Amino acid sequence: MCVEGLEDAGRLDFGDQGIDKHADFAMERVCENTVSVDFKQTKLNNFVPFIRSGEWSDIGGRDYMEDAHVCISDLAKNFGYKAVDDEVISFYGVFDGHGGKDAAHYVRDNLPRVIVEDADFPLELEKVVKRSFVETDSKFAETFSHHKGLSSGTTALTAMIFGRSLLVANAGDCRAVLSRCGTAIEMSKDHRPCCINERKRVESLGGYVDDGYLNGQLAVTRALGDWHLEGMKEMGEPGGPLSAEPELKMITLTKDDEFLIIGSDGIWDFFSNQNAVDFARRKLQDHNDLRLCCREIVDEAIRRGARDNLTAVMVSFHQEAPPQTRVNRTGRVARSISAEGLHNLRVLLEGQ
């Protein structure tokens, strides 16, 4: 495991006994440059995912870095627990902070442990993950009730791989996209005020959308933290219009599933889902280096004009690079200009 950006504010112990329960905002980034392989096979499907990952982040044009992320190849072992039936559960997360970095760091450092320590882990993983998001959010409010960290919030997206299952949980506008034979499969939905279902949920809980913002203040409708914003959250059920409860999506991986891209919203402002998959596939075919590919995605977003903090995490399910294949996409889509071309045209027009 590599730990970068250690600060004096907290204590972390990444030995065999796991992480100190009193760990604070100690890491800018946590990653494990290791490979975990699930050798368990079933009689129904002989595909065994070969799990490897890479990550990269950049401050972009901002004065402060508020993104955080984590990559853990063996979640139970990382916290000193024995895996059930020796099944490895890998955990990956991207957390996009706003109003400060404290909420993003708190969720990154505590959410994985809350998941592992849940009594139903890992047998009822979907229930555990959903409950753990909300519990971590409540603990953040309690722990920092007299701390400046209370005045920050964060979106959160996590991906867990166990056996041939992939479980994605999302609260906010980070996004996860799966490459299946080169076709982009959306694994999460952005929680924004313009989403009809989210708007209905918000209004049913006493909130409103003003000029595209939740209660005129936030560009997302789900996030952890933000307890300082009046009228956004309430302890207990049903809670306020700003929800920490994630939406979940789980699939069974097959040999056609190549890799997963997880990115903060700064990435997706300049990449469509399919564009990101196409770009990543080409880079992996060149060098098959996931971390370098993440850096190239971030650098390309900056080249296209991104000014936000940028974080990309990739998880591959194969040891080999994606094959050189022609992607047959169903349906004809009229496309007169690329995302990059549209951005360049906008810059040109604004400069006149």
Secondary structure, 3 states (H helix, E strand, C coil): CEEECCCCCCCCCCECCECCCCCCCCCCEEECCCCEECCCCCCCCCCCCEEEEEEEEECCCCCCCCEEEEEECCHHHHCCCCCHHHCCEEEEEEEEEECCCHHHHHHHHHHHHHHHHCCCCCCCHHHHHHHHHHHHHHHHHHHCCCCHHHHCEEEEEEEEEECCEEEEEEECCCEEEEEECCEEEECCCCCCCCCHHHHHHHHHCCCCEECCEECCCECCCECEECCCCCCCCCCCCCCCCCECCCEEEEEECCCCEEEEEEECHHHHCCCCHHHHHHHHHHHHHHHCCHHHHHHHHHHHHHHCCCCCCEEEEEEECCCCCCCCCCCCCCCCCCCCCCHHHHHHHHHHHHCC
